[in-house]
Amino acid sequence: MKLEDHIFQSESFVKLIDEAVDFMVNTPMELLPPEAKFSGGGVYALYYNGDFPLYQNIYSKNPDLPIYVGKAVLPGWRQGK
């Protein structure tokens, strides 16, 4: 078995990921809770910039590093068909 035969490689996929990261890095941060409810699914990142001891170690080393990255799915997405 050749391991490289089982690894997905795609320049278009790499470009898509680069564009998504660029979008997230350049999107302005908003305070929580948001004024308006988000609609739809997508990827989100939470950042922290306070002095709460549990997050201070992360924030003090790199304030541009999110403390959490997650995804939101559309209603009904998790239901079996």
mmCIF file as gemmi writes it, N, C-alpha and C atoms, coordinates in Angstrom:
data_model
loop_
_atom_site.group_PDB
_atom_site.id
_atom_site.type_symbol
_atom_site.label_atom_id
_atom_site.label_alt_id
_atom_site.label_comp_id
_atom_site.label_asym_id
_atom_site.label_entity_id
_atom_site.label_seq_id
_atom_site.pdbx_PDB_ins_code
_atom_site.Cartn_x
_atom_site.Cartn_y
_atom_site.Cartn_z
_atom_site.occupancy
_atom_site.B_iso_or_equiv
_atom_site.pdbx_formal_charge
_atom_site.auth_seq_id
_atom_site.auth_asym_id
_atom_site.pdbx_PDB_model_num
ATOM 1 N N . MET Axp A 1 ? 0.847 -1.183 0 1 0 ? 1 A 1
ATOM 2 C CA . MET Axp A 1 ? 0 0 0 1 0 ? 1 A 1
ATOM 3 C C . MET Axp A 1 ? 0.891 1.244 0 1 0 ? 1 A 1
ATOM 4 N N . LYS Axp A 2 ? 0.538 2.195 -0.868 1 0 ? 2 A 1
ATOM 5 C CA . LYS Axp A 2 ? 1.222 3.485 -0.884 1 0 ? 2 A 1
ATOM 6 C C . LYS Axp A 2 ? 0.303 4.508 -0.227 1 0 ? 2 A 1
ATOM 7 N N . LEU Axp A 3 ? 0.776 5.09 0.845 1 0 ? 3 A 1
ATOM 8 C CA . LEU Axp A 3 ? -0.025 6.042 1.604 1 0 ? 3 A 1
ATOM 9 C C . LEU Axp A 3 ? -0.478 7.211 0.734 1 0 ? 3 A 1
ATOM 10 N N . GLU Axp A 4 ? 0.36 7.694 -0.169 1 0 ? 4 A 1
ATOM 11 C CA . GLU Axp A 4 ? 0.001 8.844 -1.01 1 0 ? 4 A 1
ATOM 12 C C . GLU Axp A 4 ? -1.204 8.552 -1.911 1 0 ? 4 A 1
ATOM 13 N N . ASP Axp A 5 ? -1.501 7.281 -2.165 1 0 ? 5 A 1
ATOM 14 C CA . ASP Axp A 5 ? -2.68 6.924 -2.957 1 0 ? 5 A 1
ATOM 15 C C . ASP Axp A 5 ? -3.982 7.157 -2.182 1 0 ? 5 A 1
ATOM 16 N N . HIS Axp A 6 ? -3.878 7.384 -0.886 1 0 ? 6 A 1
ATOM 17 C CA . HIS Axp A 6 ? -5.055 7.525 -0.03 1 0 ? 6 A 1
ATOM 18 C C . HIS Axp A 6 ? -5.191 8.935 0.542 1 0 ? 6 A 1
ATOM 19 N N . ILE Axp A 7 ? -4.423 9.868 0.026 1 0 ? 7 A 1
ATOM 20 C CA . ILE Axp A 7 ? -4.462 11.25 0.504 1 0 ? 7 A 1
ATOM 21 C C . ILE Axp A 7 ? -5.071 12.132 -0.579 1 0 ? 7 A 1
ATOM 22 N N . PHE Axp A 8 ? -6.163 12.799 -0.238 1 0 ? 8 A 1
ATOM 23 C CA . PHE Axp A 8 ? -6.826 13.693 -1.187 1 0 ? 8 A 1
ATOM 24 C C . PHE Axp A 8 ? -5.969 14.938 -1.369 1 0 ? 8 A 1
ATOM 25 N N . GLN Axp A 9 ? -5.671 15.264 -2.615 1 0 ? 9 A 1
ATOM 26 C CA . GLN Axp A 9 ? -4.904 16.466 -2.932 1 0 ? 9 A 1
ATOM 27 C C . GLN Axp A 9 ? -5.595 17.193 -4.072 1 0 ? 9 A 1
ATOM 28 N N . SER Axp A 10 ? -5.815 18.491 -3.868 1 0 ? 10 A 1
ATOM 29 C CA . SER Axp A 10 ? -6.492 19.282 -4.877 1 0 ? 10 A 1
ATOM 30 C C . SER Axp A 10 ? -6.07 20.735 -4.739 1 0 ? 10 A 1
ATOM 31 N N . GLU Axp A 11 ? -5.498 21.296 -5.793 1 0 ? 11 A 1
ATOM 32 C CA . GLU Axp A 11 ? -5.113 22.703 -5.756 1 0 ? 11 A 1
ATOM 33 C C . GLU Axp A 11 ? -6.341 23.603 -5.586 1 0 ? 11 A 1
ATOM 34 N N . SER Axp A 12 ? -7.469 23.232 -6.19 1 0 ? 12 A 1
ATOM 35 C CA . SER Axp A 12 ? -8.667 24.059 -6.049 1 0 ? 12 A 1
ATOM 36 C C . SER Axp A 12 ? -9.177 24.03 -4.609 1 0 ? 12 A 1
ATOM 37 N N . PHE Axp A 13 ? -9.029 22.89 -3.924 1 0 ? 13 A 1
ATOM 38 C CA . PHE Axp A 13 ? -9.434 22.794 -2.525 1 0 ? 13 A 1
ATOM 39 C C . PHE Axp A 13 ? -8.524 23.659 -1.655 1 0 ? 13 A 1
ATOM 40 N N . VAL Axp A 14 ? -7.229 23.61 -1.905 1 0 ? 14 A 1
ATOM 41 C CA . VAL Axp A 14 ? -6.278 24.436 -1.165 1 0 ? 14 A 1
ATOM 42 C C . VAL Axp A 14 ? -6.602 25.914 -1.371 1 0 ? 14 A 1
ATOM 43 N N . LYS Axp A 15 ? -6.925 26.294 -2.599 1 0 ? 15 A 1
ATOM 44 C CA . LYS Axp A 15 ? -7.285 27.688 -2.9 1 0 ? 15 A 1
ATOM 45 C C . LYS Axp A 15 ? -8.553 28.088 -2.144 1 0 ? 15 A 1
ATOM 46 N N . LEU Axp A 16 ? -9.54 27.202 -2.11 1 0 ? 16 A 1
ATOM 47 C CA . LEU Axp A 16 ? -10.783 27.473 -1.388 1 0 ? 16 A 1
ATOM 48 C C . LEU Axp A 16 ? -10.513 27.685 0.1 1 0 ? 16 A 1
ATOM 49 N N . ILE Axp A 17 ? -9.706 26.83 0.689 1 0 ? 17 A 1
ATOM 50 C CA . ILE Axp A 17 ? -9.374 26.964 2.116 1 0 ? 17 A 1
ATOM 51 C C . ILE Axp A 17 ? -8.627 28.27 2.364 1 0 ? 17 A 1
ATOM 52 N N . ASP Axp A 18 ? -7.671 28.602 1.492 1 0 ? 18 A 1
ATOM 53 C CA . ASP Axp A 18 ? -6.938 29.861 1.627 1 0 ? 18 A 1
ATOM 54 C C . ASP Axp A 18 ? -7.885 31.053 1.565 1 0 ? 18 A 1
ATOM 55 N N . GLU Axp A 19 ? -8.859 31.017 0.651 1 0 ? 19 A 1
ATOM 56 C CA . GLU Axp A 19 ? -9.829 32.109 0.537 1 0 ? 19 A 1
ATOM 57 C C . GLU Axp A 19 ? -10.697 32.2 1.789 1 0 ? 19 A 1
ATOM 58 N N . ALA Axp A 20 ? -11.102 31.057 2.336 1 0 ? 20 A 1
ATOM 59 C CA . ALA Axp A 20 ? -11.941 31.049 3.54 1 0 ? 20 A 1
ATOM 60 C C . ALA Axp A 20 ? -11.17 31.608 4.734 1 0 ? 20 A 1
ATOM 61 N N . VAL Axp A 21 ? -9.92 31.217 4.884 1 0 ? 21 A 1
ATOM 62 C CA . VAL Axp A 21 ? -9.097 31.724 5.986 1 0 ? 21 A 1
ATOM 63 C C . VAL Axp A 21 ? -8.888 33.225 5.823 1 0 ? 21 A 1
ATOM 64 N N . ASP Axp A 22 ? -8.596 33.665 4.614 1 0 ? 22 A 1
ATOM 65 C CA . ASP Axp A 22 ? -8.412 35.088 4.348 1 0 ? 22 A 1
ATOM 66 C C . ASP Axp A 22 ? -9.678 35.871 4.701 1 0 ? 22 A 1
ATOM 67 N N . PHE Axp A 23 ? -10.833 35.329 4.34 1 0 ? 23 A 1
ATOM 68 C CA . PHE Axp A 23 ? -12.106 35.982 4.666 1 0 ? 23 A 1
ATOM 69 C C . PHE Axp A 23 ? -12.278 36.112 6.179 1 0 ? 23 A 1
ATOM 70 N N . MET Axp A 24 ? -12.03 35.019 6.907 1 0 ? 24 A 1
ATOM 71 C CA . MET Axp A 24 ? -12.223 35.048 8.365 1 0 ? 24 A 1
ATOM 72 C C . MET Axp A 24 ? -11.249 36.002 9.038 1 0 ? 24 A 1
ATOM 73 N N . VAL Axp A 25 ? -10.005 36.014 8.592 1 0 ? 25 A 1
ATOM 74 C CA . VAL Axp A 25 ? -8.994 36.881 9.2 1 0 ? 25 A 1
ATOM 75 C C . VAL Axp A 25 ? -9.325 38.352 8.963 1 0 ? 25 A 1
ATOM 76 N N . ASN Axp A 26 ? -9.946 38.655 7.83 1 0 ? 26 A 1
ATOM 77 C CA . ASN Axp A 26 ? -10.226 40.045 7.478 1 0 ? 26 A 1
ATOM 78 C C . ASN Axp A 26 ? -11.651 40.501 7.787 1 0 ? 26 A 1
ATOM 79 N N . THR Axp A 27 ? -12.444 39.647 8.41 1 0 ? 27 A 1
ATOM 80 C CA . THR Axp A 27 ? -13.794 40.024 8.82 1 0 ? 27 A 1
ATOM 81 C C . THR Axp A 27 ? -13.712 40.739 10.163 1 0 ? 27 A 1
ATOM 82 N N . PRO Axp A 28 ? -14.373 41.889 10.306 1 0 ? 28 A 1
ATOM 83 C CA . PRO Axp A 28 ? -14.297 42.609 11.586 1 0 ? 28 A 1
ATOM 84 C C . PRO Axp A 28 ? -14.894 41.794 12.733 1 0 ? 28 A 1
ATOM 85 N N . MET Axp A 29 ? -14.282 41.924 13.89 1 0 ? 29 A 1
ATOM 86 C CA . MET Axp A 29 ? -14.794 41.239 15.08 1 0 ? 29 A 1
ATOM 87 C C . MET Axp A 29 ? -15.982 42.024 15.622 1 0 ? 29 A 1
ATOM 88 N N . GLU Axp A 30 ? -16.933 41.309 16.206 1 0 ? 30 A 1
ATOM 89 C CA . GLU Axp A 30 ? -18.126 41.897 16.797 1 0 ? 30 A 1
ATOM 90 C C . GLU Axp A 30 ? -18.222 41.444 18.247 1 0 ? 30 A 1
ATOM 91 N N . LEU Axp A 31 ? -18.833 42.269 19.062 1 0 ? 31 A 1
ATOM 92 C CA . LEU Axp A 31 ? -19.056 41.89 20.457 1 0 ? 31 A 1
ATOM 93 C C . LEU Axp A 31 ? -20.207 40.895 20.552 1 0 ? 31 A 1
ATOM 94 N N . LEU Axp A 32 ? -20.169 40.074 21.587 1 0 ? 32 A 1
ATOM 95 C CA . LEU Axp A 32 ? -21.262 39.134 21.846 1 0 ? 32 A 1
ATOM 96 C C . LEU Axp A 32 ? -22.125 39.68 22.967 1 0 ? 32 A 1
ATOM 97 N N . PRO Axp A 33 ? -23.407 39.458 22.941 1 0 ? 33 A 1
ATOM 98 C CA . PRO Axp A 33 ? -24.164 38.81 21.868 1 0 ? 33 A 1
ATOM 99 C C . PRO Axp A 33 ? -24.31 39.757 20.674 1 0 ? 33 A 1
ATOM 100 N N . PRO Axp A 34 ? -24.468 39.185 19.483 1 0 ? 34 A 1
ATOM 101 C CA . PRO Axp A 34 ? -24.614 40.032 18.295 1 0 ? 34 A 1
ATOM 102 C C . PRO Axp A 34 ? -25.95 40.782 18.32 1 0 ? 34 A 1
ATOM 103 N N . GLU Axp A 35 ? -25.977 41.931 17.656 1 0 ? 35 A 1
ATOM 104 C CA . GLU Axp A 35 ? -27.219 42.712 17.589 1 0 ? 35 A 1
ATOM 105 C C . GLU Axp A 35 ? -28.283 41.986 16.779 1 0 ? 35 A 1
ATOM 106 N N . ALA Axp A 36 ? -27.864 41.352 15.69 1 0 ? 36 A 1
ATOM 107 C CA . ALA Axp A 36 ? -28.803 40.628 14.823 1 0 ? 36 A 1
ATOM 108 C C . ALA Axp A 36 ? -28.454 39.146 14.823 1 0 ? 36 A 1
ATOM 109 N N . LYS Axp A 37 ? -29.469 38.318 14.684 1 0 ? 37 A 1
ATOM 110 C CA . LYS Axp A 37 ? -29.275 36.876 14.647 1 0 ? 37 A 1
ATOM 111 C C . LYS Axp A 37 ? -28.706 36.472 13.285 1 0 ? 37 A 1
ATOM 112 N N . PHE Axp A 38 ? -27.747 35.576 13.299 1 0 ? 38 A 1
ATOM 113 C CA . PHE Axp A 38 ? -27.191 35.052 12.06 1 0 ? 38 A 1
ATOM 114 C C . PHE Axp A 38 ? -28.184 34.086 11.439 1 0 ? 38 A 1
ATOM 115 N N . SER Axp A 39 ? -28.214 34.034 10.122 1 0 ? 39 A 1
ATOM 116 C CA . SER Axp A 39 ? -29.082 33.063 9.458 1 0 ? 39 A 1
ATOM 117 C C . SER Axp A 39 ? -28.214 32.114 8.639 1 0 ? 39 A 1
ATOM 118 N N . GLY Axp A 40 ? -28.63 30.883 8.569 1 0 ? 40 A 1
ATOM 119 C CA . GLY Axp A 40 ? -27.901 29.913 7.764 1 0 ? 40 A 1
ATOM 120 C C . GLY Axp A 40 ? -26.788 29.239 8.533 1 0 ? 40 A 1
ATOM 121 N N . GLY Axp A 41 ? -26.098 28.375 7.828 1 0 ? 41 A 1
ATOM 122 C CA . GLY Axp A 41 ? -24.986 27.654 8.417 1 0 ? 41 A 1
ATOM 123 C C . GLY Axp A 41 ? -23.671 28.316 8.065 1 0 ? 41 A 1
ATOM 124 N N . GLY Axp A 42 ? -22.61 27.86 8.695 1 0 ? 42 A 1
ATOM 125 C CA . GLY Axp A 42 ? -21.297 28.398 8.374 1 0 ? 42 A 1
ATOM 126 C C . GLY Axp A 42 ? -20.288 28.116 9.465 1 0 ? 42 A 1
ATOM 127 N N . VAL Axp A 43 ? -19.098 28.619 9.262 1 0 ? 43 A 1
ATOM 128 C CA . VAL Axp A 43 ? -17.996 28.458 10.205 1 0 ? 43 A 1
ATOM 129 C C . VAL Axp A 43 ? -17.858 29.761 10.982 1 0 ? 43 A 1
ATOM 130 N N . TYR Axp A 44 ? -17.559 29.649 12.267 1 0 ? 44 A 1
ATOM 131 C CA . TYR Axp A 44 ? -17.38 30.838 13.089 1 0 ? 44 A 1
ATOM 132 C C . TYR Axp A 44 ? -16.182 30.65 14.016 1 0 ? 44 A 1
ATOM 133 N N . ALA Axp A 45 ? -15.639 31.759 14.474 1 0 ? 45 A 1
ATOM 134 C CA . ALA Axp A 45 ? -14.523 31.731 15.417 1 0 ? 45 A 1
ATOM 135 C C . ALA Axp A 45 ? -14.827 32.7 16.548 1 0 ? 45 A 1
ATOM 136 N N . LEU Axp A 46 ? -14.485 32.297 17.761 1 0 ? 46 A 1
ATOM 137 C CA . LEU Axp A 46 ? -14.653 33.159 18.931 1 0 ? 46 A 1
ATOM 138 C C . LEU Axp A 46 ? -13.279 33.587 19.422 1 0 ? 46 A 1
ATOM 139 N N . TYR Axp A 47 ? -13.137 34.881 19.656 1 0 ? 47 A 1
ATOM 140 C CA . TYR Axp A 47 ? -11.891 35.457 20.147 1 0 ? 47 A 1
ATOM 141 C C . TYR Axp A 47 ? -12.138 36.045 21.523 1 0 ? 47 A 1
ATOM 142 N N . TYR Axp A 48 ? -11.102 36.16 22.312 1 0 ? 48 A 1
ATOM 143 C CA . TYR Axp A 48 ? -11.232 36.718 23.662 1 0 ? 48 A 1
ATOM 144 C C . TYR Axp A 48 ? -10.171 37.797 23.86 1 0 ? 48 A 1
ATOM 145 N N . ASN Axp A 49 ? -10.569 38.898 24.507 1 0 ? 49 A 1
ATOM 146 C CA . ASN Axp A 49 ? -9.582 39.947 24.769 1 0 ? 49 A 1
ATOM 147 C C . ASN Axp A 49 ? -9.736 40.55 26.163 1 0 ? 49 A 1
ATOM 148 N N . GLY Axp A 50 ? -10.097 39.746 27.127 1 0 ? 50 A 1
ATOM 149 C CA . GLY Axp A 50 ? -10.255 40.232 28.494 1 0 ? 50 A 1
ATOM 150 C C . GLY Axp A 50 ? -9.16 39.718 29.403 1 0 ? 50 A 1
ATOM 151 N N . ASP Axp A 51 ? -9.452 39.701 30.704 1 0 ? 51 A 1
ATOM 152 C CA . ASP Axp A 51 ? -8.435 39.268 31.658 1 0 ? 51 A 1
ATOM 153 C C . ASP Axp A 51 ? -8.855 38.027 32.458 1 0 ? 51 A 1
ATOM 154 N N . PHE Axp A 52 ? -9.833 37.265 31.936 1 0 ? 52 A 1
ATOM 155 C CA . PHE Axp A 52 ? -10.241 36.031 32.608 1 0 ? 52 A 1
ATOM 156 C C . PHE Axp A 52 ? -9.057 35.064 32.606 1 0 ? 52 A 1
ATOM 157 N N . PRO Axp A 53 ? -8.639 34.56 33.757 1 0 ? 53 A 1
ATOM 158 C CA . PRO Axp A 53 ? -7.406 33.774 33.851 1 0 ? 53 A 1
ATOM 159 C C . PRO Axp A 53 ? -7.321 32.57 32.912 1 0 ? 53 A 1
ATOM 160 N N . LEU Axp A 54 ? -8.427 31.873 32.666 1 0 ? 54 A 1
ATOM 161 C CA . LEU Axp A 54 ? -8.369 30.685 31.815 1 0 ? 54 A 1
ATOM 162 C C . LEU Axp A 54 ? -8.016 31.007 30.362 1 0 ? 54 A 1
ATOM 163 N N . TYR Axp A 55 ? -8.361 32.206 29.896 1 0 ? 55 A 1
ATOM 164 C CA . TYR Axp A 55 ? -8.088 32.585 28.508 1 0 ? 55 A 1
ATOM 165 C C . TYR Axp A 55 ? -6.896 33.53 28.378 1 0 ? 55 A 1
ATOM 166 N N . GLN Axp A 56 ? -6.43 34.078 29.472 1 0 ? 56 A 1
ATOM 167 C CA . GLN Axp A 56 ? -5.358 35.058 29.435 1 0 ? 56 A 1
ATOM 168 C C . GLN Axp A 56 ? -4.084 34.493 28.808 1 0 ? 56 A 1
ATOM 169 N N . ASN Axp A 57 ? -3.772 33.242 29.056 1 0 ? 57 A 1
ATOM 170 C CA . ASN Axp A 57 ? -2.572 32.633 28.496 1 0 ? 57 A 1
ATOM 171 C C . ASN Axp A 57 ? -2.629 32.605 26.969 1 0 ? 57 A 1
ATOM 172 N N . ILE Axp A 58 ? -3.795 32.308 26.416 1 0 ? 58 A 1
ATOM 173 C CA . ILE Axp A 58 ? -3.952 32.3 24.959 1 0 ? 58 A 1
ATOM 174 C C . ILE Axp A 58 ? -3.873 33.724 24.424 1 0 ? 58 A 1
ATOM 175 N N . TYR Axp A 59 ? -4.62 34.636 25.029 1 0 ? 59 A 1
ATOM 176 C CA . TYR Axp A 59 ? -4.701 36.01 24.534 1 0 ? 59 A 1
ATOM 177 C C . TYR Axp A 59 ? -3.353 36.721 24.628 1 0 ? 59 A 1
ATOM 178 N N . SER Axp A 60 ? -2.637 36.51 25.713 1 0 ? 60 A 1
ATOM 179 C CA . SER Axp A 60 ? -1.37 37.223 25.89 1 0 ? 60 A 1
ATOM 180 C C . SER Axp A 60 ? -0.312 36.762 24.888 1 0 ? 60 A 1
ATOM 181 N N . LYS Axp A 61 ? -0.381 35.514 24.439 1 0 ? 61 A 1
ATOM 182 C CA . LYS Axp A 61 ? 0.596 35.003 23.465 1 0 ? 61 A 1
ATOM 183 C C . LYS Axp A 61 ? 0.247 35.41 22.038 1 0 ? 61 A 1
ATOM 184 N N . ASN Axp A 62 ? -1.046 35.408 21.705 1 0 ? 62 A 1
ATOM 185 C CA . ASN Axp A 62 ? -1.456 35.753 20.346 1 0 ? 62 A 1
ATOM 186 C C . ASN Axp A 62 ? -2.92 36.19 20.364 1 0 ? 62 A 1
ATOM 187 N N . PRO Axp A 63 ? -3.184 37.503 20.429 1 0 ? 63 A 1
ATOM 188 C CA . PRO Axp A 63 ? -4.57 37.972 20.487 1 0 ? 63 A 1
ATOM 189 C C . PRO Axp A 63 ? -5.364 37.685 19.214 1 0 ? 63 A 1
ATOM 190 N N . ASP Axp A 64 ? -4.699 37.334 18.127 1 0 ? 64 A 1
ATOM 191 C CA . ASP Axp A 64 ? -5.395 36.999 16.88 1 0 ? 64 A 1
ATOM 192 C C . ASP Axp A 64 ? -5.766 35.521 16.794 1 0 ? 64 A 1
ATOM 193 N N . LEU Axp A 65 ? -5.455 34.756 17.831 1 0 ? 65 A 1
ATOM 194 C CA . LEU Axp A 65 ? -5.765 33.328 17.861 1 0 ? 65 A 1
ATOM 195 C C . LEU Axp A 65 ? -7.146 33.116 18.483 1 0 ? 65 A 1
ATOM 196 N N . PRO Axp A 66 ? -8.067 32.475 17.757 1 0 ? 66 A 1
ATOM 197 C CA . PRO Axp A 66 ? -9.391 32.243 18.352 1 0 ? 66 A 1
ATOM 198 C C . PRO Axp A 66 ? -9.301 31.225 19.489 1 0 ? 66 A 1
ATOM 199 N N . ILE Axp A 67 ? -10.197 31.367 20.464 1 0 ? 67 A 1
ATOM 200 C CA . ILE Axp A 67 ? -10.249 30.387 21.554 1 0 ? 67 A 1
ATOM 201 C C . ILE Axp A 67 ? -11.169 29.232 21.181 1 0 ? 67 A 1
ATOM 202 N N . TYR Axp A 68 ? -11.977 29.419 20.111 1 0 ? 68 A 1
ATOM 203 C CA . TYR Axp A 68 ? -12.871 28.355 19.656 1 0 ? 68 A 1
ATOM 204 C C . TYR Axp A 68 ? -13.22 28.586 18.197 1 0 ? 68 A 1
ATOM 205 N N . VAL Axp A 69 ? -13.236 27.519 17.42 1 0 ? 69 A 1
ATOM 206 C CA . VAL Axp A 69 ? -13.703 27.554 16.032 1 0 ? 69 A 1
ATOM 207 C C . VAL Axp A 69 ? -14.744 26.452 15.903 1 0 ? 69 A 1
ATOM 208 N N . GLY Axp A 70 ? -15.879 26.783 15.315 1 0 ? 70 A 1
ATOM 209 C CA . GLY Axp A 70 ? -16.944 25.801 15.182 1 0 ? 70 A 1
ATOM 210 C C . GLY Axp A 70 ? -17.726 26.007 13.905 1 0 ? 70 A 1
ATOM 211 N N . LYS Axp A 71 ? -18.756 25.201 13.758 1 0 ? 71 A 1
ATOM 212 C CA . LYS Axp A 71 ? -19.621 25.357 12.589 1 0 ? 71 A 1
ATOM 213 C C . LYS Axp A 71 ? -21.067 25.314 13.036 1 0 ? 71 A 1
ATOM 214 N N . ALA Axp A 72 ? -21.891 26.05 12.328 1 0 ? 72 A 1
ATOM 215 C CA . ALA Axp A 72 ? -23.335 26.048 12.55 1 0 ? 72 A 1
ATOM 216 C C . ALA Axp A 72 ? -23.968 25.382 11.335 1 0 ? 72 A 1
ATOM 217 N N . VAL Axp A 73 ? -24.91 24.508 11.575 1 0 ? 73 A 1
ATOM 218 C CA . VAL Axp A 73 ? -25.567 23.808 10.484 1 0 ? 73 A 1
ATOM 219 C C . VAL Axp A 73 ? -27.022 24.264 10.383 1 0 ? 73 A 1
ATOM 220 N N . LEU Axp A 74 ? -27.586 24.122 9.227 1 0 ? 74 A 1
ATOM 221 C CA . LEU Axp A 74 ? -28.97 24.502 8.998 1 0 ? 74 A 1
ATOM 222 C C . LEU Axp A 74 ? -29.922 23.609 9.775 1 0 ? 74 A 1
ATOM 223 N N . PRO Axp A 75 ? -31.075 24.134 10.176 1 0 ? 75 A 1
ATOM 224 C CA . PRO Axp A 75 ? -32.059 23.303 10.882 1 0 ? 75 A 1
ATOM 225 C C . PRO Axp A 75 ? -32.407 22.066 10.058 1 0 ? 75 A 1
ATOM 226 N N . GLY Axp A 76 ? -32.474 20.922 10.712 1 0 ? 76 A 1
ATOM 227 C CA . GLY Axp A 76 ? -32.815 19.681 10.033 1 0 ? 76 A 1
ATOM 228 C C . GLY Axp A 76 ? -31.631 18.941 9.437 1 0 ? 76 A 1
ATOM 229 N N . TRP Axp A 77 ? -30.447 19.562 9.445 1 0 ? 77 A 1
ATOM 230 C CA . TRP Axp A 77 ? -29.261 18.952 8.823 1 0 ? 77 A 1
ATOM 231 C C . TRP Axp A 77 ? -28.871 17.639 9.508 1 0 ? 77 A 1
ATOM 232 N N . ARG Axp A 78 ? -29.068 17.573 10.808 1 0 ? 78 A 1
ATOM 233 C CA . ARG Axp A 78 ? -28.648 16.387 11.562 1 0 ? 78 A 1
ATOM 234 C C . ARG Axp A 78 ? -29.674 15.248 11.51 1 0 ? 78 A 1
ATOM 235 N N . GLN Axp A 79 ? -30.843 15.514 10.972 1 0 ? 79 A 1
ATOM 236 C CA . GLN Axp A 79 ? -31.887 14.494 10.944 1 0 ? 79 A 1
ATOM 237 C C . GLN Axp A 79 ? -31.617 13.493 9.836 1 0 ? 79 A 1
ATOM 238 N N . GLY Axp A 80 ? -31.915 12.243 10.102 1 0 ? 80 A 1
ATOM 239 C CA . GLY Axp A 80 ? -31.775 11.207 9.091 1 0 ? 80 A 1
ATOM 240 C C . GLY Axp A 80 ? -32.831 11.357 8.026 1 0 ? 80 A 1
ATOM 241 N N . LYS Axp A 81 ? -32.543 10.926 6.849 1 0 ? 81 A 1
ATOM 242 C CA . LYS Axp A 81 ? -33.493 11.047 5.727 1 0 ? 81 A 1
ATOM 243 C C . LYS Axp A 81 ? -34.065 9.692 5.384 1 0 ? 81 A 1
